[in-house]
Amino acid sequence: MSHKKLWIPGPTEPDKDVLLQQAKWLIGHRAPEYTKLYESVIGQLKEFFQTKQNVATITSSGTIWMDIIARNFVKKKALAGVCGAFSKRMYQTIQACDKDVDLLDVEWGKAIKPEAVMEALSKDDYDTVAIVHNETSTGVRNPIADIGKAIKAEYPHIIFAVDAVSSAGGDYIVPEEMNTDLLFTSTQKCFALPPGLSIACYSDAAVQRAEEVTNRGYYTDLLAHHKDWEKRHQNPTTPNISLLYALDYQLGRMLKEGPRARYERHAEMAKITQEWANKHFAMFPEKGYESITVSTIANTKELDVPALNKELAKAGHMIANGYGAALKNKTFRIGHMGEHTPYDVKALLHVIEEIWEL
């Protein structure tokens, strides 16, 4: 099968030397060698996110943390902000866990603003707020730092949980600066690794809340992961050791680049793509709230996106169609995250111009 460079919003393109880290011999996940590996991973994650919060990885997709939010934090009622397909999944997951949750719904393409969150919070007694930082379907970047600051100023007891699956590792994120109690992501997007590991930074307040909530499940019990780290610096269940080898190696590369420099590279790729999109089409998200890791572009010329991808495949590239029935063919998405560079983005856009004769 010929290789196509992935410009979709995940999984993104991993470097070959990162992939090869998974070829190392396995070790016992209760052995001292594993403890050393996991300590290195957690230590580097804390350094990258510049956080003093607790950090954990789980062998799963990032979606598991939506279940963890519901099962560990929601005592009476949650508020879930929805501005696209993945924030809607958060709302639906909390519902599926049989927890009371209200919907703060905004038009797709629009951002969730702090004032809208605060207005909703004034109307009922909520103990948890769940919002997506980077809505992968619409390319909207919600102002999480502003929202977190507003929530904690007036409702310090509320647990603020954030999905940063398609932003963390590319965007500049410090949990304490965003006032998050839980911020989660996964390896297959900005971390430029294969899928299979989720990562979370969580506060002591999140641990305390979990202690107050019953029926947390087993795999989704935040306290189990927290206590196992405290007790032996390991995981309560069998981890993906091979992927942790790759994550440990990739974190070393990410720290060498630096969180700020990594953000600036992603911001430059976003700027190039947005300028190109506004020249030939239009950006789908509202101005000022565009993602720096994935550009959702309005297909104003009504061109054939699947046909484009067939031609792109011949040149060794792949982009993404719009997500879901509401946006398919009406938008298309370019994921400029992970190890891509501004030069790479310009080369891709040139190929698209040639195919579509723009």
TIMI-710749 format. One record per residue (C-alpha): x, z negated, y; residue number from 0. Coordinates in nm, 3 decimals, always signed. Last residue first. Layout:
! residues N
@u->X w->Z v->Y seq->NUM
...
END
This chain:
! residues 358
@u->-0.736 w->+0.863 v->+2.773 seq->357
@u->-0.693 w->+1.112 v->+2.490 seq->356
@u->-0.845 w->+0.873 v->+2.236 seq->355
@u->-0.558 w->+0.911 v->+1.993 seq->354
@u->-0.292 w->+0.943 v->+2.263 seq->353
@u->-0.421 w->+0.648 v->+2.463 seq->352
@u->-0.438 w->+0.435 v->+2.149 seq->351
@u->-0.074 w->+0.518 v->+2.072 seq->350
@u->+0.029 w->+0.421 v->+2.426 seq->349
@u->-0.161 w->+0.092 v->+2.392 seq->348
@u->+0.036 w->+0.009 v->+2.079 seq->347
@u->+0.373 w->+0.083 v->+2.244 seq->346
@u->+0.283 w->-0.126 v->+2.549 seq->345
@u->+0.187 w->-0.417 v->+2.324 seq->344
@u->+0.515 w->-0.397 v->+2.130 seq->343
@u->+0.716 w->-0.406 v->+2.455 seq->342
@u->+0.518 w->-0.713 v->+2.568 seq->341
@u->+0.619 w->-0.883 v->+2.242 seq->340
@u->+0.438 w->-0.972 v->+1.920 seq->339
@u->+0.557 w->-1.284 v->+1.735 seq->338
@u->+0.232 w->-1.479 v->+1.743 seq->337
@u->-0.037 w->-1.333 v->+1.962 seq->336
@u->-0.161 w->-1.010 v->+2.110 seq->335
@u->-0.489 w->-0.975 v->+1.918 seq->334
@u->-0.661 w->-0.662 v->+2.042 seq->333
@u->-1.039 w->-0.660 v->+2.020 seq->332
@u->-1.306 w->-0.392 v->+2.042 seq->331
@u->-1.643 w->-0.409 v->+2.213 seq->330
@u->-1.978 w->-0.237 v->+2.183 seq->329
@u->-1.866 w->-0.103 v->+1.845 seq->328
@u->-1.963 w->-0.440 v->+1.690 seq->327
@u->-2.063 w->-0.686 v->+1.963 seq->326
@u->-2.413 w->-0.805 v->+1.872 seq->325
@u->-2.379 w->-0.722 v->+1.502 seq->324
@u->-2.078 w->-0.947 v->+1.458 seq->323
@u->-1.727 w->-0.934 v->+1.599 seq->322
@u->-1.623 w->-0.627 v->+1.796 seq->321
@u->-1.380 w->-0.404 v->+1.609 seq->320
@u->-1.028 w->-0.523 v->+1.544 seq->319
@u->-0.689 w->-0.351 v->+1.580 seq->318
@u->-0.465 w->-0.203 v->+1.309 seq->317
@u->-0.129 w->-0.027 v->+1.338 seq->316
@u->+0.107 w->+0.180 v->+1.121 seq->315
@u->+0.076 w->+0.520 v->+1.291 seq->314
@u->-0.152 w->+0.651 v->+1.016 seq->313
@u->-0.344 w->+0.324 v->+1.040 seq->312
@u->-0.406 w->+0.393 v->+1.408 seq->311
@u->-0.596 w->+0.707 v->+1.310 seq->310
@u->-0.828 w->+0.517 v->+1.080 seq->309
@u->-0.856 w->+0.240 v->+1.339 seq->308
@u->-0.969 w->+0.488 v->+1.601 seq->307
@u->-1.238 w->+0.620 v->+1.368 seq->306
@u->-1.367 w->+0.263 v->+1.323 seq->305
@u->-1.373 w->+0.222 v->+1.705 seq->304
@u->-1.568 w->+0.540 v->+1.784 seq->303
@u->-1.588 w->+0.565 v->+2.164 seq->302
@u->-1.881 w->+0.435 v->+2.369 seq->301
@u->-1.690 w->+0.493 v->+2.695 seq->300
@u->-1.771 w->+0.139 v->+2.814 seq->299
@u->-1.630 w->-0.017 v->+2.497 seq->298
@u->-1.598 w->-0.363 v->+2.653 seq->297
@u->-1.258 w->-0.509 v->+2.565 seq->296
@u->-1.204 w->-0.844 v->+2.394 seq->295
@u->-0.842 w->-0.937 v->+2.456 seq->294
@u->-0.689 w->-1.196 v->+2.224 seq->293
@u->-0.407 w->-1.440 v->+2.297 seq->292
@u->-0.419 w->-1.493 v->+2.674 seq->291
@u->-0.795 w->-1.534 v->+2.677 seq->290
@u->-0.986 w->-1.423 v->+2.986 seq->289
@u->-1.167 w->-1.685 v->+3.195 seq->288
@u->-1.083 w->-1.564 v->+3.546 seq->287
@u->-1.311 w->-1.264 v->+3.532 seq->286
@u->-1.596 w->-1.296 v->+3.286 seq->285
@u->-1.518 w->-1.189 v->+2.934 seq->284
@u->-1.577 w->-0.824 v->+2.825 seq->283
@u->-1.283 w->-0.659 v->+3.000 seq->282
@u->-1.354 w->-0.308 v->+3.120 seq->281
@u->-1.266 w->+0.046 v->+3.005 seq->280
@u->-0.972 w->+0.272 v->+3.100 seq->279
@u->-0.802 w->+0.095 v->+3.391 seq->278
@u->-0.961 w->-0.244 v->+3.327 seq->277
@u->-0.842 w->-0.232 v->+2.966 seq->276
@u->-0.485 w->-0.136 v->+3.064 seq->275
@u->-0.468 w->-0.417 v->+3.319 seq->274
@u->-0.608 w->-0.658 v->+3.059 seq->273
@u->-0.357 w->-0.550 v->+2.795 seq->272
@u->-0.053 w->-0.585 v->+3.020 seq->271
@u->-0.172 w->-0.921 v->+3.154 seq->270
@u->-0.244 w->-1.052 v->+2.803 seq->269
@u->+0.104 w->-0.956 v->+2.684 seq->268
@u->+0.253 w->-1.132 v->+2.989 seq->267
@u->+0.048 w->-1.446 v->+2.921 seq->266
@u->+0.167 w->-1.448 v->+2.559 seq->265
@u->+0.529 w->-1.431 v->+2.670 seq->264
@u->+0.467 w->-1.705 v->+2.929 seq->263
@u->+0.310 w->-1.930 v->+2.665 seq->262
@u->+0.609 w->-1.890 v->+2.434 seq->261
@u->+0.838 w->-1.968 v->+2.728 seq->260
@u->+0.642 w->-2.288 v->+2.797 seq->259
@u->+0.634 w->-2.403 v->+2.435 seq->258
@u->+1.006 w->-2.330 v->+2.376 seq->257
@u->+1.178 w->-2.029 v->+2.218 seq->256
@u->+1.394 w->-2.263 v->+2.007 seq->255
@u->+1.088 w->-2.477 v->+1.943 seq->254
@u->+0.901 w->-2.176 v->+1.807 seq->253
@u->+1.192 w->-2.080 v->+1.581 seq->252
@u->+1.215 w->-2.431 v->+1.436 seq->251
@u->+0.839 w->-2.432 v->+1.397 seq->250
@u->+0.869 w->-2.113 v->+1.193 seq->249
@u->+1.103 w->-2.278 v->+0.941 seq->248
@u->+0.879 w->-2.582 v->+0.891 seq->247
@u->+0.573 w->-2.358 v->+0.872 seq->246
@u->+0.736 w->-2.140 v->+0.605 seq->245
@u->+0.832 w->-2.439 v->+0.390 seq->244
@u->+0.480 w->-2.577 v->+0.452 seq->243
@u->+0.341 w->-2.249 v->+0.317 seq->242
@u->+0.527 w->-2.298 v->-0.009 seq->241
@u->+0.424 w->-2.662 v->-0.036 seq->240
@u->+0.051 w->-2.592 v->-0.009 seq->239
@u->-0.055 w->-2.956 v->-0.029 seq->238
@u->-0.197 w->-3.152 v->-0.325 seq->237
@u->-0.429 w->-3.429 v->-0.205 seq->236
@u->-0.377 w->-3.755 v->-0.014 seq->235
@u->-0.088 w->-3.603 v->+0.182 seq->234
@u->+0.261 w->-3.749 v->+0.238 seq->233
@u->+0.442 w->-3.975 v->+0.483 seq->232
@u->+0.413 w->-4.272 v->+0.243 seq->231
@u->+0.174 w->-4.533 v->+0.385 seq->230
@u->+0.111 w->-4.412 v->+0.740 seq->229
@u->+0.078 w->-4.050 v->+0.630 seq->228
@u->-0.156 w->-4.152 v->+0.349 seq->227
@u->-0.355 w->-4.361 v->+0.595 seq->226
@u->-0.419 w->-4.072 v->+0.833 seq->225
@u->-0.511 w->-3.822 v->+0.564 seq->224
@u->-0.752 w->-4.063 v->+0.397 seq->223
@u->-0.883 w->-4.176 v->+0.737 seq->222
@u->-0.978 w->-3.818 v->+0.828 seq->221
@u->-1.207 w->-3.796 v->+0.525 seq->220
@u->-1.286 w->-3.427 v->+0.480 seq->219
@u->-1.134 w->-3.396 v->+0.133 seq->218
@u->-1.337 w->-3.700 v->+0.029 seq->217
@u->-1.664 w->-3.714 v->+0.223 seq->216
@u->-1.701 w->-3.904 v->+0.549 seq->215
@u->-2.014 w->-4.081 v->+0.427 seq->214
@u->-1.988 w->-4.369 v->+0.677 seq->213
@u->-1.878 w->-4.369 v->+1.041 seq->212
@u->-1.720 w->-4.669 v->+1.219 seq->211
@u->-1.370 w->-4.619 v->+1.076 seq->210
@u->-1.391 w->-4.256 v->+1.182 seq->209
@u->-1.446 w->-4.371 v->+1.541 seq->208
@u->-1.130 w->-4.582 v->+1.531 seq->207
@u->-0.927 w->-4.289 v->+1.399 seq->206
@u->-1.063 w->-4.063 v->+1.674 seq->205
@u->-0.979 w->-4.331 v->+1.933 seq->204
@u->-0.623 w->-4.332 v->+1.797 seq->203
@u->-0.611 w->-3.965 v->+1.897 seq->202
@u->-0.596 w->-3.650 v->+1.687 seq->201
@u->-0.364 w->-3.349 v->+1.672 seq->200
@u->-0.465 w->-3.106 v->+1.400 seq->199
@u->-0.315 w->-2.834 v->+1.182 seq->198
@u->-0.480 w->-2.613 v->+0.921 seq->197
@u->-0.291 w->-2.442 v->+0.642 seq->196
@u->-0.393 w->-2.147 v->+0.425 seq->195
@u->-0.356 w->-1.825 v->+0.619 seq->194
@u->-0.016 w->-1.652 v->+0.634 seq->193
@u->+0.210 w->-1.740 v->+0.928 seq->192
@u->+0.228 w->-1.612 v->+1.285 seq->191
@u->+0.179 w->-1.954 v->+1.452 seq->190
@u->-0.048 w->-1.780 v->+1.703 seq->189
@u->-0.294 w->-1.678 v->+1.430 seq->188
@u->-0.256 w->-1.742 v->+1.057 seq->187
@u->-0.144 w->-2.106 v->+1.068 seq->186
@u->-0.454 w->-2.295 v->+1.170 seq->185
@u->-0.581 w->-2.490 v->+1.472 seq->184
@u->-0.724 w->-2.827 v->+1.562 seq->183
@u->-0.755 w->-3.047 v->+1.868 seq->182
@u->-0.917 w->-3.385 v->+1.817 seq->181
@u->-0.943 w->-3.664 v->+2.071 seq->180
@u->-0.883 w->-3.420 v->+2.355 seq->179
@u->-0.801 w->-3.529 v->+2.710 seq->178
@u->-0.660 w->-3.182 v->+2.788 seq->177
@u->-0.336 w->-3.323 v->+2.931 seq->176
@u->-0.308 w->-3.559 v->+2.633 seq->175
@u->-0.354 w->-3.270 v->+2.389 seq->174
@u->-0.075 w->-3.056 v->+2.543 seq->173
@u->-0.154 w->-2.685 v->+2.509 seq->172
@u->+0.019 w->-2.382 v->+2.659 seq->171
@u->-0.137 w->-2.077 v->+2.492 seq->170
@u->+0.046 w->-1.923 v->+2.198 seq->169
@u->+0.086 w->-2.197 v->+1.939 seq->168
@u->-0.270 w->-2.316 v->+1.988 seq->167
@u->-0.494 w->-2.034 v->+2.107 seq->166
@u->-0.685 w->-1.876 v->+1.817 seq->165
@u->-0.762 w->-2.196 v->+1.626 seq->164
@u->-0.797 w->-2.419 v->+1.931 seq->163
@u->-1.128 w->-2.576 v->+1.824 seq->162
@u->-1.174 w->-2.885 v->+2.040 seq->161
@u->-1.317 w->-3.231 v->+1.974 seq->160
@u->-1.394 w->-3.477 v->+2.255 seq->159
@u->-1.503 w->-3.815 v->+2.116 seq->158
@u->-1.726 w->-3.980 v->+2.374 seq->157
@u->-1.645 w->-4.343 v->+2.462 seq->156
@u->-1.476 w->-4.246 v->+2.789 seq->155
@u->-1.801 w->-4.104 v->+2.929 seq->154
@u->-1.760 w->-4.066 v->+3.306 seq->153
@u->-1.392 w->-3.992 v->+3.359 seq->152
@u->-1.342 w->-3.892 v->+2.995 seq->151
@u->-1.596 w->-3.612 v->+3.015 seq->150
@u->-1.472 w->-3.469 v->+3.345 seq->149
@u->-1.108 w->-3.466 v->+3.237 seq->148
@u->-1.195 w->-3.304 v->+2.906 seq->147
@u->-1.397 w->-3.030 v->+3.074 seq->146
@u->-1.120 w->-2.955 v->+3.323 seq->145
@u->-0.857 w->-2.943 v->+3.048 seq->144
@u->-1.087 w->-2.732 v->+2.828 seq->143
@u->-1.144 w->-2.454 v->+3.080 seq->142
@u->-1.290 w->-2.212 v->+2.819 seq->141
@u->-1.087 w->-1.903 v->+2.737 seq->140
@u->-1.329 w->-1.619 v->+2.657 seq->139
@u->-1.215 w->-1.333 v->+2.433 seq->138
@u->-1.571 w->-1.277 v->+2.311 seq->137
@u->-1.531 w->-1.314 v->+1.935 seq->136
@u->-1.219 w->-1.531 v->+1.939 seq->135
@u->-1.364 w->-1.798 v->+2.166 seq->134
@u->-1.051 w->-1.977 v->+2.287 seq->133
@u->-1.099 w->-2.347 v->+2.359 seq->132
@u->-1.400 w->-2.400 v->+2.134 seq->131
@u->-1.620 w->-2.700 v->+2.218 seq->130
@u->-1.738 w->-3.013 v->+2.035 seq->129
@u->-1.868 w->-3.318 v->+2.222 seq->128
@u->-1.930 w->-3.643 v->+2.035 seq->127
@u->-2.110 w->-3.972 v->+2.113 seq->126
@u->-2.412 w->-3.829 v->+2.295 seq->125
@u->-2.692 w->-4.028 v->+2.458 seq->124
@u->-2.912 w->-3.775 v->+2.635 seq->123
@u->-2.975 w->-3.589 v->+2.961 seq->122
@u->-2.658 w->-3.673 v->+3.154 seq->121
@u->-2.444 w->-3.512 v->+2.885 seq->120
@u->-2.610 w->-3.174 v->+2.947 seq->119
@u->-2.534 w->-3.188 v->+3.320 seq->118
@u->-2.176 w->-3.289 v->+3.244 seq->117
@u->-2.126 w->-2.995 v->+3.010 seq->116
@u->-2.274 w->-2.748 v->+3.260 seq->115
@u->-2.054 w->-2.889 v->+3.537 seq->114
@u->-1.744 w->-2.856 v->+3.321 seq->113
@u->-1.803 w->-2.481 v->+3.268 seq->112
@u->-1.856 w->-2.305 v->+2.935 seq->111
@u->-1.729 w->-1.952 v->+2.987 seq->110
@u->-1.933 w->-1.631 v->+2.996 seq->109
@u->-1.886 w->-1.333 v->+2.766 seq->108
@u->-2.169 w->-1.443 v->+2.542 seq->107
@u->-2.432 w->-1.609 v->+2.762 seq->106
@u->-2.417 w->-1.986 v->+2.750 seq->105
@u->-2.566 w->-2.230 v->+2.500 seq->104
@u->-2.525 w->-2.606 v->+2.505 seq->103
@u->-2.683 w->-2.684 v->+2.169 seq->102
@u->-2.780 w->-3.030 v->+2.058 seq->101
@u->-2.661 w->-3.195 v->+1.739 seq->100
@u->-2.810 w->-3.452 v->+1.500 seq->99
@u->-2.603 w->-3.463 v->+1.184 seq->98
@u->-2.709 w->-3.328 v->+0.846 seq->97
@u->-2.364 w->-3.189 v->+0.763 seq->96
@u->-2.515 w->-2.842 v->+0.793 seq->95
@u->-2.609 w->-2.919 v->+1.154 seq->94
@u->-2.248 w->-3.002 v->+1.238 seq->93
@u->-2.148 w->-2.677 v->+1.068 seq->92
@u->-2.408 w->-2.477 v->+1.262 seq->91
@u->-2.277 w->-2.602 v->+1.597 seq->90
@u->-1.917 w->-2.527 v->+1.500 seq->89
@u->-2.021 w->-2.184 v->+1.370 seq->88
@u->-2.182 w->-2.115 v->+1.708 seq->87
@u->-1.844 w->-2.186 v->+1.867 seq->86
@u->-1.709 w->-1.922 v->+1.633 seq->85
@u->-1.967 w->-1.655 v->+1.712 seq->84
@u->-1.972 w->-1.684 v->+2.090 seq->83
@u->-2.036 w->-1.910 v->+2.390 seq->82
@u->-2.169 w->-2.223 v->+2.220 seq->81
@u->-2.098 w->-2.577 v->+2.339 seq->80
@u->-2.184 w->-2.841 v->+2.083 seq->79
@u->-2.328 w->-3.178 v->+2.185 seq->78
@u->-2.331 w->-3.445 v->+1.918 seq->77
@u->-2.578 w->-3.719 v->+1.827 seq->76
@u->-2.595 w->-4.056 v->+1.656 seq->75
@u->-2.271 w->-4.145 v->+1.478 seq->74
@u->-2.089 w->-3.812 v->+1.493 seq->73
@u->-1.715 w->-3.865 v->+1.451 seq->72
@u->-1.606 w->-3.854 v->+1.088 seq->71
@u->-1.848 w->-3.627 v->+0.900 seq->70
@u->-1.939 w->-3.393 v->+1.185 seq->69
@u->-1.590 w->-3.353 v->+1.327 seq->68
@u->-1.441 w->-3.332 v->+0.976 seq->67
@u->-1.680 w->-3.049 v->+0.890 seq->66
@u->-1.558 w->-2.855 v->+1.194 seq->65
@u->-1.207 w->-2.950 v->+1.088 seq->64
@u->-1.257 w->-2.761 v->+0.764 seq->63
@u->-1.291 w->-2.440 v->+0.967 seq->62
@u->-0.918 w->-2.436 v->+1.034 seq->61
@u->-0.859 w->-2.288 v->+0.690 seq->60
@u->-0.742 w->-2.524 v->+0.422 seq->59
@u->-0.436 w->-2.710 v->+0.294 seq->58
@u->-0.452 w->-2.987 v->+0.551 seq->57
@u->-0.196 w->-3.066 v->+0.818 seq->56
@u->-0.181 w->-3.382 v->+1.023 seq->55
@u->-0.071 w->-3.504 v->+1.366 seq->54
@u->-0.135 w->-3.838 v->+1.539 seq->53
@u->-0.105 w->-3.836 v->+1.917 seq->52
@u->+0.224 w->-3.884 v->+2.099 seq->51
@u->+0.220 w->-3.521 v->+2.206 seq->50
@u->+0.459 w->-3.261 v->+2.339 seq->49
@u->+0.270 w->-2.998 v->+2.136 seq->48
@u->+0.599 w->-2.853 v->+2.013 seq->47
@u->+0.760 w->-3.193 v->+1.964 seq->46
@u->+0.463 w->-3.332 v->+1.775 seq->45
@u->+0.458 w->-3.023 v->+1.555 seq->44
@u->+0.833 w->-3.057 v->+1.495 seq->43
@u->+0.796 w->-3.417 v->+1.379 seq->42
@u->+0.501 w->-3.334 v->+1.156 seq->41
@u->+0.687 w->-3.047 v->+0.986 seq->40
@u->+1.012 w->-3.243 v->+0.946 seq->39
@u->+0.829 w->-3.544 v->+0.804 seq->38
@u->+0.656 w->-3.310 v->+0.562 seq->37
@u->+0.985 w->-3.167 v->+0.434 seq->36
@u->+1.148 w->-3.511 v->+0.396 seq->35
@u->+0.843 w->-3.644 v->+0.213 seq->34
@u->+0.858 w->-3.338 v->-0.011 seq->33
@u->+1.217 w->-3.405 v->-0.110 seq->32
@u->+1.131 w->-3.772 v->-0.174 seq->31
@u->+0.893 w->-3.656 v->-0.451 seq->30
@u->+0.515 w->-3.698 v->-0.444 seq->29
@u->+0.450 w->-3.330 v->-0.369 seq->28
@u->+0.691 w->-3.234 v->-0.643 seq->27
@u->+0.912 w->-2.945 v->-0.539 seq->26
@u->+0.857 w->-2.570 v->-0.561 seq->25
@u->+1.146 w->-2.327 v->-0.558 seq->24
@u->+1.174 w->-2.123 v->-0.240 seq->23
@u->+0.989 w->-1.790 v->-0.217 seq->22
@u->+0.762 w->-1.915 v->+0.062 seq->21
@u->+1.055 w->-1.900 v->+0.305 seq->20
@u->+1.049 w->-1.524 v->+0.251 seq->19
@u->+0.738 w->-1.492 v->+0.468 seq->18
@u->+0.924 w->-1.637 v->+0.766 seq->17
@u->+1.212 w->-1.392 v->+0.713 seq->16
@u->+0.961 w->-1.107 v->+0.706 seq->15
@u->+0.810 w->-1.190 v->+1.044 seq->14
@u->+0.436 w->-1.257 v->+1.041 seq->13
@u->+0.180 w->-1.020 v->+1.206 seq->12
@u->-0.154 w->-1.182 v->+1.283 seq->11
@u->-0.423 w->-1.303 v->+1.050 seq->10
@u->-0.589 w->-1.316 v->+1.283 seq->9
@u->-0.717 w->-1.178 v->+1.612 seq->8
@u->-0.635 w->-0.822 v->+1.497 seq->7
@u->-0.319 w->-0.647 v->+1.609 seq->6
@u->-0.178 w->-0.639 v->+1.257 seq->5
@u->+0.106 w->-0.397 v->+1.191 seq->4
@u->-0.009 w->-0.178 v->+0.903 seq->3
@u->+0.203 w->-0.170 v->+0.589 seq->2
@u->+0.147 w->+0.103 v->+0.334 seq->1
@u->+0.000 w->+0.000 v->+0.000 seq->0
END
